[in-house]
Amino acid sequence: MKKLKVENLKPEMITGEDVKSEKGMLLIGKGIILTDSIIRQLHKAGVQLVDIEGEEDASPVDLDPDTIRKIKVEVEKEINLKFQNVSHNLHMTELKEIFLEYLINERLK
């Protein structure tokens, strides 16, 4: 599975993971066969990268610094939202940092 830029997606490709908006809303699920219409909607929604099944032979994505920053901000927002009610707990704060680092690394693969 590889992350491909939305502009490199083609109809008949299959999503390898759920695709979510910057606010964490599910746009399309894992295993969805892409169509021209879905690809246009992803582009309009501001999606940058999509995990695609069976793309092991594709060249790796070279992420520009702006895309890396956007991914980090998106993950940070998602994690902060999920941990907002336990920010006073030292152990949960440490766990949050571990999740944050892990998710950023996963999304940058």
C-alpha positions as a printed Julia matrix, in Angstrom:
109×3 Matrix{Float64}:
   0.0    0.0     0.0
   1.29   3.47   -0.9
   0.17   7.01   -0.32
  -0.54   8.76   -3.6
  -1.24  12.41   -4.19
  -4.86  13.01   -5.2
  -3.75  14.32   -8.59
  -2.09  10.94   -9.26
  -5.19   8.86   -8.48
  -6.91   6.98  -11.28
 -10.34   5.35  -11.57
 -10.44   1.69  -10.51
  -7.79   2.17   -7.8
  -8.91   0.89   -4.39
  -8.53   2.8    -1.15
  -6.28   1.07    1.36
  -7.5    3.07    4.37
 -10.42   5.32    5.29
 -10.09   8.82    3.84
 -11.01  11.6     6.26
 -11.36  15.36    5.99
  -9.1   17.75    7.9
 -11.78  17.8    10.62
 -11.74  14.0    10.88
 -15.01  13.38    9.05
 -15.09  10.15    7.05
 -15.18  10.96    3.34
 -14.79   7.45    1.9
 -14.04   4.13    3.5
 -11.32   1.56    3.08
 -11.79  -0.73    0.07
 -13.7    1.77   -2.08
 -13.08   1.6    -5.84
 -12.28   5.1    -7.02
 -14.18   6.78   -9.84
 -13.56  10.09  -11.61
 -16.35  11.6    -9.53
 -14.88  10.43   -6.21
 -11.43  11.68   -7.18
 -12.87  15.12   -8.05
 -14.7   15.22   -4.71
 -11.53  14.33   -2.82
  -9.71  17.11   -4.61
 -12.5   19.59   -3.79
 -12.41  18.49   -0.14
  -8.72  19.39    0.03
  -7.47  15.83    0.52
  -3.75  15.67   -0.23
  -2.87  11.97    0.0
  -4.77   8.68   -0.23
  -3.6    5.18    0.71
  -4.07   2.9    -2.29
  -4.05  -0.91   -2.25
  -1.7   -2.79   -4.53
   0.57   0.14   -5.3
   3.79  -1.38   -3.95
   5.44  -0.83   -7.33
   4.57   2.86   -7.4
   7.38   5.27   -6.77
   7.42   6.63   -3.23
   5.82  10.0    -2.67
   8.27  12.83   -2.17
   6.48  15.07    0.24
   7.16  18.76    0.12
   7.58  20.62    3.44
   4.12  22.22    3.15
   2.42  18.84    2.78
   4.39  17.47    5.73
   3.32  20.46    7.82
  -0.33  19.98    6.82
  -0.22  16.3     7.78
   1.33  17.13   11.15
  -1.29  19.83   11.84
  -4.12  17.47   10.83
  -2.86  14.7    13.11
  -2.25  17.12   15.96
  -5.83  18.44   15.72
  -7.22  14.9    15.66
  -5.19  13.79   18.7
  -5.85  16.98   20.69
  -9.56  16.53   20.17
  -9.45  12.94   21.38
  -7.37  13.78   24.46
  -8.98  17.11   25.38
 -10.73  15.78   28.49
  -7.65  14.17   30.02
  -5.04  16.89   29.5
  -4.61  17.21   33.29
  -3.42  13.59   33.58
   0.36  13.22   33.17
   0.17   9.61   31.97
  -2.48  10.43   29.39
  -0.42  13.4    28.19
   2.55  11.09   27.69
   0.34   8.58   25.89
  -0.98  11.4    23.68
   2.58  12.3    22.64
   3.32   8.67   21.78
   0.16   8.44   19.64
   0.94  11.75   18.0
   4.42  10.65   16.95
   3.17   7.25   15.77
   0.29   8.66   13.68
   2.46  11.31   12.07
   5.01   8.67   11.08
   2.27   6.39    9.72
   0.74   9.15    7.6
   4.11  10.21    6.22
   4.9    6.69    4.96
